[in-house]
Amino acid sequence: MLRSLLTCASVLALTAAAGCASSSTPSDTPSSTANGPVELTIATFGKFGYEDLLKQYEQAHPNVKITARVTGQGGPFHQEFLTKLAAGSGLADVQALEEGHLSDFLDKADKFNDLAEIGPKDADASRWLPWKFEAGKSKGGKLIGYGTDVGPLAMCYRKDMFAAAGLPSEPDKVKDLFATWDSYFAAGDTFVQKGGGKAWFDSASQIFNSMVNQLDTGYINKSDDSLAIESNPKIKQAWDKVTGAVTRNQSAKLTAFSNEWNSGFKQGAFATKICPSWMIGVIKEQAGPDNAGKWAVTDAFPEGGGNWGGSYLTVPKQSKHPKEAAELAAWLTAPEQQLAAFKAAGPFPSQVKAIEAPELLATTDAYFGGAKTGEIFANQAKKVTKAQYKGPKDGQIQENVTSPALAAVEQGKSPADGWQQAVDGAKKLVR
């Protein structure tokens, strides 16, 4: 879903400065199948950076032939994934799965191989950031996916607009403004008063989604997959804070990834942006060269940290070569290969050794004033402490219920009526 929104120019942006080292040579250990060639398929969407890596794997494993299926759009990819999963045929040996769609598949764990059982023994929890590894498990503890990339959250902002409003503008000086959601919205009030009619943030749903994703319990209770939108008071508290900011004119009232939202970057329609690692490329592409040096990024995010984006590699039970498929998926997600994929296409690594690698930490971005983007996002990734449980319909509640309700508030509906719209819509999805 997210990956398909990024053009090649977007994802390459994060690697604009110090180049990453090339990936290590694949292991020379032969595949476990000795009788004839093993034909594997891998299905991905958008830009995973696997083109050269798959060739390297074939060279090191002469008895393995790999066919790659690449789909441009994440939405259609996952719809087809669900259809073929239910039908019991048609899936690749290795299927990518984006974290925004994860909740639609975790309750179907019986249709996936447990990678903890069939995968290489060294592809264990110690490789990954703990929260990334845990998010790939079903409620029953089955590991259905090896983590690929992540989207650690920082805050991007317009230095010139901050300075014009009398706010601190240097990255090391703005961190207090972004320490908590209360301090963030308080700074927004100051900006609105002195910002010359510009908005503080782009979209209410972008802010609200980030706040809800930080909670211990999101829209779905882990114990019984029941709806938590009313029983968890912190969701309503987040709603009140965001919609309160909307009524105080902090929102630019833009729909993310719309043409108007894209134009908003060029026009300076808002001063701050929720900024996962991949958003760096989006800002550069949409704001354009005329705004180079005006945007900055800092390693601060309200209430600590968060994640938006990232994927997994799964091995459906439909695979005729599950062990070989698991070996391929484990290799592609190993630290050396994650660094190579980062260099090739920009997805930020989820492996501990990869995000601690000197070549990644040395990455800078001239568009953002020479910011150490590799170090910033590595630090932010480590701040995430727990993976929130994503039960059935979780993603649909966010995309089809709360986001439209927040847009309605931005267009004049009262926050109370918007909340009721969100609650009613969630109840229709989760019965």
Buried (B, 14 or more C-beta within 10 A) or exposed (E): BBBBBBBEEBBBBBBBBBEBBEBEEBEEEEBEEEEEEBEBBBBBBBBBBBEBBBEBBBEBBEBBEBEBBBBEBBBEBBEBBEEBBEEEEEBBBBBBBBBBBBBBBBBBBEBBBBBBEBBBEEBBEEBBBBBBBBBBBBEEEBBBBBBBBBBBBBBBBBBBBBEBBEBBBEBEEBBEBBBEBEBBBEBBBBBBEEBEEBBBBBBBBBBBBBBBBBBEBBBBBBEEBEBBBEEBEBBBEBBEBBBEBBEBBBBBBBBBEEEEBBEBBEEBBBBBBBBBBBBBBBBBBBBEEEBEBBBBBBBBBBBBBBBBBBBBBBBBEBBEBBBBBBBBBBBBBBBBBBBBBBBBBBBBBBBBBBBEBEBBBBBBBEBBBEBBBBBBBBBBBBBBEEBBBBBBBBBBBBBBBBBBBBBBBBEEBEBEEBBEBBBEBBEEBBE
